[in-house]
Each structure stands twice: as structure tokens, then as C-alpha cells.
Amino acid sequence: MVEEAPIRAGFGEQGELFPDSSLPDELVGYRGPAACQIAGITYRQLDYWARTGLVNPTIRSAHGSGSQRLYSFKDILVLKVVKRLLDTGVSLQNIRVAVDHLRRRGVQDLARITLFSDGTTVYECTSPEEVVDLLQGGQGVFGIAVSGAMREISGTIHEFPAERADGVEVDSAAEDELSRRRRTRATG
């Protein structure tokens, strides 16, 4: 089972992760198809996980035909971790326990976690000492550094259109220097 740790109260999770204001507030998220591409899952998986409550979108859930779910950065991170756990053979039942634990954490807390599994149970380690203690048991385990998944997502998420839950236009003017140079070169 995932070991409990103290839960920190914090401020806006996406604000902590994106201090440059490229994602201005908790109302900014990504639609299902973008979440799928970022997390590396199929839309069928995303839909099933949302309908069964494994990973629900925290910004906006679907309400009837034609409505769109909006997934936060943290939601997409959890989707990626679920995918990795499934790929290594962990059962959905054990993944649900791990996801329930991850949901209670802030994004900064998640960046400090490495999940290990022996294929049956999921363990959380937040320090090198905990990793050594786990490995001293002598059984084979695999690890998922949540910070690594976070870096992967951070590297690709800006390639996808963000949307605000309140319908206000997302400022797409936040561009990196390379994009700005290319635009300047193209326009003369």
C-alpha cells in the first residue's frame, strides 16, 4: 500500500509549477484529446478512467453530450503515472489506491515522490533512505520518478492549446525566445 505522509496545505498548484504565469490560474486546462496525447494514452482509456472515477478532470467534468472535460496539469501528470503503472503490470485496484493518495498531494509534493512497485503493491519513497530500505527486502521492484514524468509533460504541454473553464480567451502570447526569433525572421 502507498505509505501515508503529511499533506501540505498550499496555494494554487499550477501557479507553483508555472511561476512565469504561462498558465495564469486554476481555471486553465486541456481538453481530453490533448490530455491523451500529453499523457500517452488513448481516448478510450481517458474516457473509461473518467467514467469509473480513477482520474477525474478537476477543472471541468463533462455534463452531457457535447460538453468537454478540462484536465489540469496535475490531472495529466496522474494520467501519465497511471499509464506507467499499468504498463508495468500493476492492477487497477492497486493503482486506484495509489491515485487516491496522489490526489491529496500538491504538485510540488508530487515532484519529490518516487513510486516503486513489485507488481502487486505500490510504495512511495521520498528520500534515498526509504529507497534503500525498500530495496533491502531483496525483491525486484521498478520505480517511477514522478518528477521525471513531470518534466516530460512540462516539455510538451505548451505545444497544446490551453482553455479556460470560464470561457475567457487564454493569452497565447507567452512564447519562448526561439519561437519569437522564428516569427521575427519570418515576418522580416
C-alpha positions as CSV (number, residue, x, y, z in Angstrom):
1,M,0.0,0.0,0.0
2,V,1.1,3.6,-0.5
3,E,2.6,5.0,2.6
4,E,0.8,8.0,4.1
5,A,2.8,11.2,4.5
6,P,1.8,14.6,5.9
7,I,-0.2,16.6,3.4
8,R,0.8,20.2,2.9
9,A,-1.6,22.9,2.5
10,G,-0.6,25.1,-0.3
11,F,-1.6,27.7,-2.8
12,G,-2.6,27.1,-6.4
13,E,-0.8,24.0,-7.7
14,Q,-0.4,25.2,-11.3
15,G,0.8,28.5,-10.0
16,E,3.6,26.8,-8.1
17,L,4.6,24.8,-11.2
18,F,4.3,27.7,-13.7
19,P,5.8,30.7,-11.8
20,D,6.2,32.6,-15.1
21,S,2.5,33.0,-15.4
22,S,2.3,31.0,-18.7
23,L,-0.7,29.3,-17.1
24,P,-2.3,32.1,-15.2
25,D,-4.7,30.3,-12.8
26,E,-6.6,27.2,-11.7
27,L,-9.2,27.7,-14.5
28,V,-6.7,26.8,-17.3
29,G,-6.7,23.2,-18.5
30,Y,-6.6,20.9,-21.5
31,R,-9.3,19.1,-23.4
32,G,-9.4,15.3,-23.5
33,P,-7.7,14.8,-26.8
34,A,-4.8,17.0,-25.8
35,A,-4.6,15.3,-22.3
36,C,-4.4,11.9,-24.1
37,Q,-1.5,13.0,-26.4
38,I,0.4,14.6,-23.5
39,A,0.0,11.6,-21.2
40,G,0.4,9.0,-23.9
41,I,-2.9,7.2,-23.5
42,T,-5.9,6.5,-25.8
43,Y,-9.1,8.4,-25.6
44,R,-10.9,5.2,-24.7
45,Q,-8.6,4.9,-21.6
46,L,-9.2,8.5,-20.7
47,D,-13.0,8.1,-21.0
48,Y,-13.1,4.9,-19.0
49,W,-10.9,6.3,-16.3
50,A,-13.1,9.4,-16.0
51,R,-16.4,7.4,-16.0
52,T,-15.1,5.0,-13.3
53,G,-13.6,7.8,-11.2
54,L,-10.0,6.7,-11.5
55,V,-8.8,10.1,-12.8
56,N,-11.4,12.8,-12.9
57,P,-10.8,16.2,-14.5
58,T,-10.5,18.7,-11.7
59,I,-11.1,21.9,-13.8
60,R,-14.3,20.8,-15.7
61,S,-16.1,17.5,-16.0
62,A,-18.4,16.5,-18.9
63,H,-22.0,17.2,-18.3
64,G,-24.0,15.6,-21.1
65,S,-23.4,15.3,-24.8
66,G,-21.1,17.8,-26.4
67,S,-19.5,19.2,-23.2
68,Q,-15.8,19.0,-22.9
69,R,-13.7,17.8,-19.9
70,L,-10.8,20.0,-18.9
71,Y,-7.8,18.4,-17.3
72,S,-5.3,20.3,-15.1
73,F,-1.5,19.8,-15.3
74,K,-1.8,17.6,-12.1
75,D,-4.6,15.5,-13.7
76,I,-2.4,14.9,-16.8
77,L,0.5,14.0,-14.5
78,V,-1.6,11.5,-12.7
79,L,-2.8,10.1,-16.1
80,K,0.8,9.6,-17.1
81,V,1.7,7.8,-13.8
82,V,-1.4,5.6,-14.2
83,K,-0.3,4.6,-17.7
84,R,3.2,3.8,-16.5
85,L,1.9,1.7,-13.6
86,L,-0.4,-0.2,-16.0
87,D,2.4,-0.8,-18.4
88,T,4.4,-2.5,-15.7
89,G,1.6,-4.8,-14.7
90,V,0.1,-3.2,-11.6
91,S,-3.6,-4.0,-11.2
92,L,-6.2,-1.3,-11.5
93,Q,-7.2,-1.9,-7.9
94,N,-3.7,-1.1,-6.6
95,I,-3.5,1.8,-9.0
96,R,-6.7,3.2,-7.5
97,V,-5.1,3.2,-4.1
98,A,-2.0,5.0,-5.4
99,V,-4.1,7.6,-7.3
100,D,-6.2,8.3,-4.2
101,H,-3.0,9.0,-2.4
102,L,-1.6,11.2,-5.2
103,R,-4.7,13.2,-5.4
104,R,-4.2,14.5,-1.9
105,R,-0.8,15.9,-2.7
106,G,0.1,19.3,-4.2
107,V,2.2,19.4,-7.4
108,Q,5.3,20.4,-5.5
109,D,4.9,17.4,-3.2
110,L,4.4,15.1,-6.2
111,A,7.7,16.2,-7.6
112,R,9.5,14.8,-4.6
113,I,8.0,11.3,-4.9
114,T,9.3,8.2,-6.5
115,L,6.8,5.3,-6.7
116,F,8.0,1.8,-6.5
117,S,6.1,-1.4,-7.2
118,D,6.8,-5.1,-7.0
119,G,4.0,-5.6,-9.5
120,T,1.5,-6.0,-6.7
121,T,1.9,-3.2,-4.2
122,V,2.8,0.4,-4.8
123,Y,5.2,2.1,-2.4
124,E,6.0,5.8,-2.1
125,C,9.6,6.9,-1.4
126,T,10.6,10.5,-0.8
127,S,14.2,10.0,0.3
128,P,17.2,7.9,-0.6
129,E,17.0,6.2,2.8
130,E,13.4,5.0,2.0
131,V,14.6,3.6,-1.3
132,V,17.4,1.7,0.3
133,D,15.1,0.3,3.0
134,L,12.7,-0.9,0.3
135,L,15.4,-2.5,-1.8
136,Q,17.0,-4.3,1.2
137,G,14.0,-6.6,1.2
138,G,15.6,-8.3,-1.8
139,Q,12.6,-8.4,-4.1
140,G,12.6,-7.0,-7.6
141,V,10.9,-3.6,-7.9
142,F,10.6,-0.9,-10.5
143,G,10.4,2.8,-9.9
144,I,8.6,5.8,-11.4
145,A,10.1,9.1,-10.6
146,V,7.1,11.4,-10.6
147,S,9.5,14.4,-11.2
148,G,10.7,12.7,-14.4
149,A,7.1,12.4,-15.7
150,M,6.5,16.0,-14.7
151,R,9.5,17.2,-16.7
152,E,8.3,15.2,-19.8
153,I,4.8,16.8,-19.5
154,S,6.3,20.3,-18.9
155,G,8.3,19.9,-22.1
156,T,5.4,19.1,-24.3
157,I,2.3,20.7,-22.7
158,H,2.9,24.1,-24.2
159,E,2.5,22.6,-27.7
160,F,-1.2,22.1,-27.0
161,P,-4.0,24.6,-26.8
162,A,-5.0,25.5,-23.3
163,E,-8.5,26.6,-22.4
164,R,-10.1,28.4,-19.5
165,A,-13.1,26.9,-17.8
166,D,-14.8,30.3,-17.7
167,G,-14.6,30.8,-21.5
168,V,-12.2,33.7,-21.3
169,E,-9.5,33.6,-24.1
170,V,-6.2,32.1,-22.9
171,D,-3.3,34.5,-23.7
172,S,-1.2,32.7,-26.3
173,A,1.3,35.5,-26.3
174,A,3.5,33.5,-23.9
175,E,6.1,32.3,-26.3
176,D,9.7,31.2,-25.8
177,E,12.6,33.1,-27.3
178,L,13.2,30.6,-30.2
179,S,9.6,31.0,-31.3
180,R,9.8,34.8,-31.1
181,R,13.0,34.7,-33.2
182,R,11.4,32.5,-35.8
183,R,8.4,34.7,-36.0
184,T,10.6,37.8,-36.3
185,R,12.7,36.2,-39.0
186,A,9.6,35.1,-41.0
187,T,7.9,38.5,-40.8
188,G,11.1,40.4,-41.6
